[in-house]
Each structure stands twice: as C-alpha cells, then as structure tokens.
C-alpha cells in the first residue's frame, strides 16, 4: 500500500500527464510524463492508468503492422528465454 504523500503525488502527476495528452494534445510530453509515473509510482492505480494511456498513444502514432510485428518479436524473445532456462 502507498502512503498518502506518494498517492497524492501520483494523482497530481497523472493529472498533469492527462492534461498534456487531452487538453494540450502534446503527445510527446504526455508520453514522457506517463513513463515518469510508471517509474516513480509503479504500485499506484495511476501507473495502471498511465500504461493504458501509453497504449492509446502508441495506437494513435504507430502503424498497426508495426505494433503487431513488435508484439510478435517480444513474445518470441520471451519464449526463447523461457526455453533456454529449461
């Protein structure tokens, strides 16, 4: 569980990121702010919201074929790593 200060900070940081994203429409800065939330407040609800918003940005910016190709590469690498551990 997070303490009140951390929770308050994560809420404020998320509000900033959300404003950059949807009010200012500055996707680059919003993306960076969402990443900051993931790194600084990984165990907060806002980290989950930030992950979702990053996915929205990726879907808006990256062609669908590139997303699928990247996902397949990640899955293949994960399978290879698991197989090499056994």
C-alpha angles and dihedrals in degrees: 000000000000125000121247095256094052091046092050091048093049091050091050092047091049091050089053092049092046091051091050090049103045107017103036093026089219098149096177094055092041090052091051091048092049089051089051090054091052091052099041101035106025096152098052129096087243090065088059091048090048091053089053093049091049088054090052090052092047091050090050096047108032124065113249093241091056092050091051092046091051092048091051091050091050092049092047091050091049092050091048091051092050092048092049091053092058 
